[in-house]
Amino acid sequence: MKQKLYFITFLIATATVLNCSFYINSEAQSLSTVEKKVIEYVKTNMPQTEKLLIDAVNINSGTLNHEGVRQVGQLFRSEFDAMGFTTEWVSLPDSLNRAGHLVAYRKGNKGKKLFLIGHLDTVFEKSMPAGPFTRLTDSTATGQGVNDMKGGDVMVIAALKALHAQGLLDDTSITIYFTGDEESAGKPSSISRKDFIDRAKQCDVALAYETAQSFDIAATARRGASGWELVTHGKTGHSSGVFNKNMGYGAIYEAARILDEFRESLSQEKYLTFNPGVIVGGTEVNYDPTQAKGTSVGKTNIVAQKVVVTGDLRFLTEAQKDAARVKMKYIAAKNLNGTTSEIKFSDGIPAMEPTEANNKLLAVLDKTSQDMGLGPVKAGDPGSRGAGDISYIAQYVACLDGLGASGRGAHAPGETINLKEYPTLTQRTALLIYRLTR
């Protein structure tokens, strides 16, 4: 009797496993005939896609190389023109010293209004050694901006071409916005990002194609970035008098106290970082923030009179940023004897805060991925990503980022792209856009 029960239990367990396997396999195949045609188009046209990527990578488009940024923009613009998009070049005032932005759009009534984000520039300026597209292996290539983010830009174009070939862009509302200065936005951002923000506000969903951290991760949140400057002053005179009541501690000790109290009080807060990047101190101090360069004069037997420290402050929410600033001001105001201090803050890129709308958008991507048999997609750690263009509009629309090419070493010589994953990521992008615009 026991043997029969064990056997029955075994059969039930086996049936359950088989049924689960069938369910997973059936989900992996739950694509429509149209979606399968889109995937097939992406596969068939990968040689042309790679050719476009090579052409883009082989144009130096460092942020300050205006001609190169515009050249990449023109390369991509012709692709959008061929698909029937209306295209524009958004120029910026000469005072910003930036090339401008490429915009392509079409208007319709189907589904969500999409705002697709990329950037034309890279961190590799024209004065740096050339880094052309070079295949390292069958699955890896290197080149300037190959994953950050020309790979993502070309992915968007390839996905849209696959949809266009099936007539699936008709009556959709899609805006593609490729900025020309993401790596170093023109200041003030109220000018360089005004048009970007205005157009995004007219949309429902923003998808950004910065480098994919992993095949199964997307960004539903990104930290923001802002700046701060600390200036301390002290009495100056012979070093033999340092610490006494009349001389006090001097500017350098005051700066050291403040920085260490920042570390002690705030460094354990999740997603909050504050990095002192430059410090200049002595009896005479000059600092040029536009060049991030300073000089100082001083002697070991003279108490320092002035210190300038500049740094960044990164945060997940505006509330976290504001609370950190309050604490930093409080710490800076507790001056040592004979010293004074002042701390100023400057806004940079806002945070892309985690929201329920972003989570719902992730669910669409996750379903698409699982329907393709690629497995689930989860939200990444916001602390692992820096700030990006999508953060300027995160308060207005549902957002996902990190949807671009996968690879390694972004912002460094030898940056690579994973060519093995690239076709599949492109297919997934095409289906995500298709499903959102139905």
Phi, psi and omega in degrees: 000315179297320181298322180294319179297317178300320182294317179297317178300319179298317180297318180297315180298317180296317179299321179297314179299314180297320179296319177297317180298318179297320180298313180298315181295321180293323177295322181297337182256008186276059175246144178286167178300320179298315181296323178294325177293323178297314179299317181296323178297316179301315180299311184296327186261015179299325176301318178292323178297315180294324178298318178296319179297317179299313180300319181291316182295326183281002171257118176293126180224047170306149187310321183272356175270081187302318181299317180294319178299316180294326180294317176296320178300318180292322177302313181286326181300320180296328177292318179291321178302319182295338179265004177087013175283150168276130184240148179218151169252118181269108180278154178242156178302146180304330183296339180277344179056046178226154188285326184119190188228152174258131176234135173228139183207158170216151184240138179200192186239359182276135168057204181286150172272117188261147176232107185258128190245134171214183172214147185272337186270163174230174177279352186269102181283166185297332181286347181276161178303143181296147178224073184290164177297125182220124176285128178264320176216184177297334185245003184222138174222158179237164179158157183294117179075017186296327173249336181239090352222040179295330174299318178292319178300311182293327176300316178300313181297315181296320179295316180294325178296322178295321178289319179299320181297334179262005182072023187268359176268349182300134177064020175262160178242104185225129173243127175253127182233108178254106180286157180256005185211037181296322183291336176205086188296141176298141181253136003278151180293341177299338175262310185293338181245009182298308181297320178303311181291317181300318181288323180297325180298340180274000184248171180257327189223137174243130176239124182247140189249040168294167185309133175284126178290324182200157181300329187252022182227139171227158183264117173262356179205148175221145178286150174271170180222135176219175183240164174212153176226126178249128175236125176243148178232148176216169174286147179243153181166194183296138184295342179294343181264359182300142181085341183283171188298323184281319183275319184081203190259344180084163188292325184290317177298322179295317178296319180296319179300313183296312181298320180290326176290327172304311182298314183294321189272331191238348191289345181265000181282127184298134177073001179257125173225153179211114188246119172283107186272328181222137174222130180228128182211155178159201178277332174230129185225134173228131180224130180250103183294334181292333179249000183050048186220138181218162175226154178213156176231137179188169178226157182293338181257020176235133178288130184296138184263333186210146173223138173239128177233131174238147182201181176243161179226121182244144193205158181266330180226159177296325178296320179294319177299312182297319180295321179296319179297320178299314180296319181294321176296319180297316180296317182295333184279348182274067191293144169291162179304132175078014181231161171225161179210156177215133177237133179239148181240147177229136179283146177236251179260128180291170178279148166265095187284148177291130181225163177294325178297320177295320179296322178294323177293320176300323180298325177293316177297317180300315179297317178300314181299315181290324177296331178277355182081021184263353181092173184287161174237131181242167178286136178278172178283118180301332181290347183268358181238149174274192180279157179210172183302326183300334183295333180296337186240005186298335180281351184252332186221162172290140190227146166222143178225176180072033183261004188275207182290147174268154181172193182222160169072029179303143179076011181226152174304137182092008176310137185235162173236144176270101184285343178288321181275339188303313180299319182291320176297324178294317177300316181296321177299316180300315181289324177298313179299316180301312183292324180288336183260012177274000000 
